[in-house]
Amino acid sequence: MVVALFNRYRADRLHRQAQACSRAGDEDAALALYAKCVVLDPGYAGAFYNMGLIHKYRGEWEQSFASNARAYELSPGDEASRWNLAIAATALRRWSVARRAWRDNGLDVPGGEGPITMDLGMTPVRLHPEGSGEVVWAQRIDPVRARIISIPFPESGFRLGDVVLHDGAAAGARVVDGREYPVFNVLELFESSGSCTYVLELRASTADRVASLERVANDVGITMEDWTADVRSLCRQCSEGIPHDTHDHLPEPTWQVERSIGLAAVDRSQIDALVEACSTIDGLVLGQLTLAGK
């Protein structure tokens, strides 16, 4: 009994030191201390959970799965461990474990043996939480996977139609037509769509000309976004909270003739058909067309 209490005391001290290392950004040191902690006290659920958390954000899914599975075993009532176990199981395509974990979290997920397929509505996702922080819209297909339905900037490395794995906790929100949508941070690309992103620079005398271009794009099977009109830059505080109209992020309301257009297509022939059809639109002058990423 005395030895067990002493080991618990030492484990608690190591746990606090590990947490301090994490706060200081030294995750390697934190992991080493957590490992010593669970050697002293193999039943220390919090240490296993924190190891799983570090491995999750590193994309080290086998280690995250093992740590969260042990944390959940030791503390079945801990919701965070159950969620992170389900996320790791999803990343590893261990669908039976993911289904069981989601159900243990009170979620009604469909049966079967393969990937979980649901319709959970639209959500904004943040593609590079520690980088550019670009937020795009996606369709949620299970509690932590979503299919991108916007055209991301090429430098993001993501494409229209990609399926992404995202975190379970929201990090900010967006409000559209009075409805608040939680923003989820993307953890990694789960499945590539095979779509290509093109950037088209052009001059359009009016908004009607851009609308005409979009109709032509739809006719030839291309998804188009007028980035000049649709993209809004936010400071980090607003991006991870709820953007407010009193900040100085809103674009100028005057019409900009020079436009940057995002195009998403699977086949180059679709783009060629669009360019050819655009010659019939008065007041529209096409500029540089770039295949930016695929």
N, C-alpha and C positions, 0 to 999 in steps of 0.2 A: 504493500500500500504506500509506504513512504517513498519507495523508488518510483512508483507510478506518478505520484503527486509531484515529485521533483522533476521527472521527465516532462510532465505537463507544463510545469513552470518554465522549464528551459524551452520547450516548444512554443509556448506563448511569446517568450522573448524573441525567439528566432522569427516568429510570424510577424511581430511588430517591426523587426528590422527589415524583413523582406518587403513589407508594405511601404516602408520608408524608401527603400531602393526603387520600388516601382514608381512612387511619386517623383523621385529624382530622375526617372527615365532609364535606370540601369536594370533592365529586365533580366539580363543574364545573371546578375548577382541575386536578384529576387528569386529566380528559379532555383538557384543553388541553395539558398537559405530555406525555401519552402521544402526542398527535397530532404534537407537535414531535419526539418520540423517533423515530417511524417515518418522519418525513421525513429525519432524519439517517441512519437505518438501516432501510430498507424490509423487511429480513428479520428484524426483532426480533419474534419470535413471542409472547414474553411480554407485550409492550405491546399487541398486538392482542387477546390473550386477556383482559387486564385491562380494555380498553375494552369488549369484548363482555360482560364480567361486570357492569360498571356499567350498561350499557344493558339487560341482562337484568332486573336488579332495578328498573329504572325502567319496564319494560314497553315499551321502545323496540325493537321486534322487528326492524325492517328493519336498524337500525344494529347490533344484537346479531348478527343473522345474518351480515352482511357481515364484521364483525370476527372472529367465530369461524370463518367459512369461510376467511378469510386465515390465521388462527392454525393451523388444521388443515392447510391447504396447506403451510405452512412447517414444521410439526412434526406429521406424521401419527401419531407415537407418543404424543402427549399425550392421555390419556384425558379430561381435564377439558374440553379444547377440543371433542372429539368429542361429549361429552354436551351441552354448551351449544349446539353447532350443532344437535343433534337437538331440543333444547327450543325453540330459536328457529324451526326449521323447522316444528315441531308448532304453535306459536302462530300461524304464518303460513299454516297448512294446506298446506304444501308437502310433501305426503306422500311423494313419491318420494325427496326429499332426506332426510327423516326416516328412512325405511326403510333407506336406504343407510348413514346414520350409525349407526343402531342395530345393523345387521349388522356394521359396522366395529368396534363395541364388543363384539361377540361375542354379541349377543342374537338369538334366533331369533324373528323377527317374521313374520307372515303376509304373503303377496304381495298384489297388487292395486294399484289406483290411487287409491282413496279413503281415508277415515280408517282408521287401524289399529284393529282390534278384537281384544282379547285378554281372557283371564280370569286375572288375576294375584293374585286373592284380595283379602281385605279389608286396609285400612290406615287408621290415624288420620291426619287432615290438620289442620293448624293454619291457620285461616281468615285471621287478621290477625296475622302474626308480629310486627309492630312496634306493634300496638295491643292489643286485648283478649286475643289469643292463644287464642281459643276453639278447642278440638280436638273434631272430630266424626269419626264413622266413615264410610268410603267404600269403594266397590268399584273396584279398579284395572282400567282397561280398556286401558291401554297403559303403557309405562314412566313417563310423566309426566302421565297424565290419569286422573282418578278420578271416579266418580259418587257423590254424597253420599247415604248411606242412613240418616243420622240427621236429626233436625229441628234445624237450627241456631237459635240465638236470633234473633229478628226483626231486631235492630239490626245483625246481621252483614252484612245485605244478601244472604245466601245462603239457598237454599231446598232442601228435600228434592228429590232427583233432579237437581239442578244438576250439570253436569260442570265440574270445575275443572282448571286446569293447575297442576301442582305442581313444586317443585324436584326435582332428581335426588338430592341428598344428604340423608340423614336428619338431623333436628334433634331428638333425644330419642327416647324409646320409651315404650310402654305394655305392661304385662304382664297378660295375661288367661289364667286357668287354666294358669299356668306357661309360657305361650308369650309370647315377646317380639315386639312389632310395632313397626317403625320409624315415627316420625312425620315426615311431609313437610310443609314449608311451602308454602302455596298462593301462587302467583304472580298468578293472576287467574281470573275467571270465564270459562270457555271456551264453555259453552252453557247457557242457562237452561232449566229444566224446565217453567216455567209454573205450578208449584204455588204455592198460597197458604198462609201460616202464620197460624194462629189461636192465641190464648192464652186458655185457659179457667181462671178461678179458681173453686175449689169447696171444699166441706167434705165430707170422707169419713170416716166413723166408723172404718172398718177398711180394711186392705189389700184384703180381698175385694171391697169396694165399688169400688175403683179397677180391680180385675181385671175386674169385671162391666162397667164402663164401657169398658174396652179391647175386650172381646168385642163389644160393641155397635158400637164404632168400626170394628172389622174387618168386621163384617157389612155396614156401609154404605160400605165402601171408603175409610175414613179411616185414615191412619197416626197413631198416638198415642204420646206419650212423657210419662211422669210426671217432669217436670223436678225436682220436689222430692226424688224418690228417686234419680234417675240422675245429676244434675249434681254434679260434685266440683270444688271450687276448689283450684288449685295455685299455689304461688309460682313465679316465673319459673324459678328454678334447678331445681325438680322438673319443671316442664313441659318444659324443654328437655333434661332428663336422663331418669332413670327414677324415677317417683314411688315413695316408700317409706312404709310404713305407720306408721313411728315419728314422722312429721311430724304437725303439728297440723291437717291438712286434712280429716280424716274427719268426716262429719256425725254429729250425735247419733243414737244408735240408737233412741231413743224415737219412737213414731209421731206424726206431725204431722197434725192434722186438716185444717188449711188447706193446700191443695195448689195448685200451679201446673202446668197441663197444656199441653203443646204438641200442636197438631193440624195436620196437613198434608192439604189437600184441593185438588182441581182445581175443584170446583163447589160453590157455596154451598148447593145443595140437599142435599148430603151432610151438611153441618153442621146444617142445619135438621132433618134426619131423626134425627141423633144427639141433639140437644136434646130432641126429642119423645120418643124412646125412653127417655131417662134418667129421665123422670118415673115409670117403673115400678121403678126401683132404690131400695129402701129404704135409708136411712142415707146418701144422697147428695144434697147440696144444691148446685145450680148457682149460681154467682155471675156475675161479669162475663165476657162473651165479647167478645174484641176481634180484629178482622181486623188483624193486625200488619204484614203485608207480603206482597207478591206480585211 
